[in-house]
Amino acid sequence: MIVFYGSFDSSSDCEVQSSITTWDDCLTACKSTKACYQTFTDSLTSTTCRFCGFGALTNLQYLNQVSDTIIAIKSDTTTCPSELSTELLPSLKVCNGTAPSKFVREKYTVCSMRRKYTTYCTKSVASDYCAEIGAIIIGMENSAETTKMTWRNPTYTADTGSWLALVRVNGTFVWQDPWLTGDGDINWAAGHPMTGYNCGVLQVNTSLIQSQRCEVTTCSGSFCPQFVVCGWLMQ
């Protein structure tokens, strides 16, 4: 864990852990919990512990002086970077970080992390974010991977979505994940795929896939693509 005094503009995808009441216990618990990528506290004496997903704290900055806010981030490196910038994010990725964490495939082992947006994001925004951290949007090789990419949470509707590397090409949906073996796992929701909807989105509470417009312009009705899972090859 990299621990530092710092600041951030806003936080999302953070959950308070009411059973953890000290900062030391919070650090230990976050380190061993796949769903926790980073955490922060208002002070060393604070009794509030939060588990946050990757990218949950926006515009992270180091502070050279002691401040009330203390931030901790999982990292594979033992060296603290000089600043937290987009270019340095790949060095902070960990294969046992946020769920679903790791996919062991026939030819490759793919590490991953999940990013949640406050409202919704387009496919291009999600793809650009993955590229910024040296990753790509990934797909599912089999039903076991689909299960790992699905998380049951009553906060989200059946149509809350996570972008997939699944697009329509010449009338047929194909995976654009170069590390998949075979045809991948596609289990369409009822009524899908639909004409004119050329990107695939995983319903995070059902394990079903629905077709959607790649460049959505609103989060309306029950559909809201709030998530993306970025992946990279395990070294």
C-alpha positions in Angstrom: 0.0 0.0 0.0 1.2 3.5 -0.8 0.1 5.8 2.0 0.3 9.6 1.8 -1.2 12.9 2.9 -3.2 14.2 0.0 -6.4 15.6 -1.5 -9.0 14.8 -4.1 -11.9 16.5 -5.8 -14.7 13.9 -5.3 -15.2 10.3 -4.4 -17.6 7.7 -5.9 -17.8 3.9 -5.7 -16.8 4.0 -2.0 -18.6 2.0 0.7 -18.3 2.7 4.5 -17.2 -0.4 6.5 -19.0 0.1 9.8 -17.4 -2.9 11.4 -13.9 -1.4 11.0 -13.2 1.4 13.5 -9.4 2.2 13.2 -7.2 3.4 10.4 -4.7 0.5 10.9 -7.4 -2.1 10.7 -8.8 -0.3 7.6 -5.5 -0.5 5.8 -5.1 -4.2 6.7 -8.6 -5.0 5.6 -8.4 -3.0 2.3 -5.1 -4.7 1.4 -6.7 -8.2 1.7 -10.0 -7.3 0.1 -10.3 -7.6 -3.7 -13.1 -5.1 -3.9 -11.0 -2.4 -2.2 -8.4 -0.6 -4.4 -8.0 2.5 -2.4 -9.1 4.0 0.9 -8.9 7.3 2.8 -9.5 8.7 6.2 -10.3 12.2 7.5 -7.6 11.8 10.2 -5.6 9.2 12.0 -8.2 9.2 14.8 -11.2 8.9 12.5 -13.3 5.8 13.1 -14.7 5.8 9.5 -13.3 3.2 7.0 -14.1 3.3 3.3 -13.4 0.7 0.6 -13.1 2.4 -2.8 -12.8 1.0 -6.3 -10.2 2.0 -8.8 -10.6 5.6 -10.0 -13.1 6.4 -7.2 -11.1 9.4 -6.0 -10.8 12.0 -8.7 -7.8 14.4 -9.3 -5.6 12.8 -6.6 -2.8 15.1 -5.4 0.1 14.7 -3.0 0.5 17.3 -0.2 4.0 17.9 1.1 2.7 19.0 4.4 0.7 17.1 7.0 -3.1 17.3 6.3 -6.2 15.8 7.7 -6.8 13.6 4.7 -4.7 10.4 4.5 -5.0 8.3 1.3 -3.9 4.7 0.7 -3.6 3.0 -2.7 -2.8 -0.6 -3.6 0.3 -0.9 -5.7 2.7 -3.6 -7.1 5.6 -1.2 -6.8 7.4 -0.5 -3.6 8.5 3.0 -4.8 6.3 6.0 -4.2 5.8 7.9 -7.5 6.7 11.6 -7.5 3.1 12.5 -8.4 -0.2 10.9 -9.2 -0.9 11.5 -12.9 -2.5 9.5 -15.7 0.9 8.4 -17.0 1.7 6.8 -13.6 -1.6 5.0 -13.2 -0.3 1.8 -14.9 2.4 1.4 -12.2 -0.4 1.4 -9.6 -2.4 -1.4 -11.1 -2.5 -4.7 -9.1 -3.7 -8.0 -10.4 -5.4 -8.8 -7.1 -7.0 -5.4 -7.0 -10.7 -4.7 -7.6 -13.1 -7.4 -8.6 -13.2 -9.4 -10.9 -9.4 -9.2 -10.6 -8.0 -12.1 -12.7 -9.0 -14.3 -15.6 -6.9 -17.5 -16.2 -7.4 -18.4 -19.8 -6.1 -21.2 -22.1 -3.4 -19.0 -23.5 -3.3 -15.9 -21.3 -3.8 -14.7 -17.8 -5.6 -11.3 -17.9 -5.6 -8.9 -14.9 -8.5 -6.5 -14.6 -10.0 -3.6 -12.6 -13.4 -2.1 -12.6 -14.2 1.6 -13.0 -17.6 3.1 -12.0 -19.0 6.4 -13.4 -21.3 8.5 -11.4 -24.1 8.5 -14.0 -23.2 6.9 -17.3 -20.4 6.8 -19.9 -20.2 6.2 -23.6 -18.2 3.3 -25.1 -15.5 5.7 -26.4 -15.1 7.3 -23.0 -14.8 3.9 -21.4 -12.3 2.8 -24.0 -10.2 5.9 -23.7 -10.0 5.5 -19.9 -8.7 1.9 -20.3 -6.1 3.1 -22.8 -4.9 5.8 -20.4 -3.9 3.0 -17.9 -2.4 0.8 -20.5 -5.4 -1.6 -20.8 -8.3 -2.4 -23.0 -12.0 -3.2 -22.5 -12.3 -7.0 -22.2 -14.9 -9.7 -22.9 -15.8 -13.0 -21.4 -14.3 -16.3 -22.5 -16.8 -18.6 -20.8 -19.7 -18.6 -18.3 -17.3 -18.7 -15.4 -15.8 -15.4 -16.5 -19.3 -14.0 -17.0 -20.1 -14.9 -13.4 -17.0 -13.2 -12.1 -17.8 -10.1 -14.0 -21.3 -10.0 -12.5 -21.9 -8.6 -9.1 -25.3 -8.8 -7.3 -26.1 -5.4 -5.8 -29.6 -4.2 -5.0 -28.5 -0.6 -5.7 -28.4 -1.4 -9.4 -31.3 -2.3 -11.7 -31.2 -5.3 -14.0 -30.2 -3.0 -16.8 -27.3 -1.3 -15.1 -24.5 -2.1 -17.5 -20.8 -2.6 -17.9 -19.3 -2.0 -21.4 -17.9 -5.1 -23.1 -15.4 -5.6 -26.0 -18.4 -6.7 -28.1 -19.4 -4.9 -31.3 -21.4 -5.5 -34.4 -19.2 -6.0 -37.5 -20.9 -6.6 -40.9 -24.1 -7.5 -39.2 -22.6 -9.9 -36.6 -21.6 -9.3 -33.1 -17.9 -10.2 -32.5 -15.5 -9.9 -29.6 -12.6 -7.4 -29.9 -10.7 -8.9 -27.0 -7.5 -10.3 -28.5 -6.9 -12.6 -25.5 -10.1 -14.6 -25.8 -9.9 -18.3 -26.7 -12.7 -19.4 -29.1 -16.0 -17.6 -29.6 -16.4 -16.2 -26.0 -19.6 -16.3 -24.0 -22.6 -14.4 -25.3 -25.9 -14.9 -23.5 -28.4 -12.3 -24.9 -31.2 -10.8 -22.8 -34.7 -11.2 -24.2 -35.3 -9.1 -27.3 -31.5 -8.5 -28.0 -29.6 -7.9 -30.1 -31.6 -5.0 -31.5 -31.3 -3.3 -34.9 -29.2 -0.1 -34.7 -27.7 -1.0 -31.3 -24.1 -2.0 -32.2 -22.3 -2.4 -28.8 -22.6 -5.1 -26.1 -23.2 -4.3 -22.5 -23.3 -6.7 -19.6 -26.2 -6.4 -17.2 -24.3 -6.5 -13.9 -27.1 -8.0 -11.9 -28.2 -10.7 -14.4 -25.2 -12.0 -16.4 -27.1 -11.3 -19.6 -25.9 -9.1 -22.4 -27.9 -6.5 -24.1 -27.2 -4.5 -27.3 -27.0 -0.7 -26.8 -26.0 2.4 -28.8 -22.2 2.8 -28.5 -22.5 6.6 -27.9 -25.4 6.9 -25.4 -26.4 10.5 -24.7 -28.4 10.0 -21.5 -29.0 7.7 -18.6 -32.7 7.3 -19.0 -35.3 4.7 -18.0 -33.8 1.6 -16.6 -30.7 1.4 -18.8 -27.5 3.0 -17.5 -24.0 1.9 -18.6 -22.1 3.0 -15.5 -19.2 0.6 -15.5 -16.2 -0.7 -17.5 -13.8 -3.5 -16.8 -10.3 -2.8 -18.1 -7.9 -5.6 -18.6 -4.2 -6.2 -19.3 -1.9 -9.2 -19.6 -0.4 -10.4 -16.4 3.4 -10.2 -16.6 
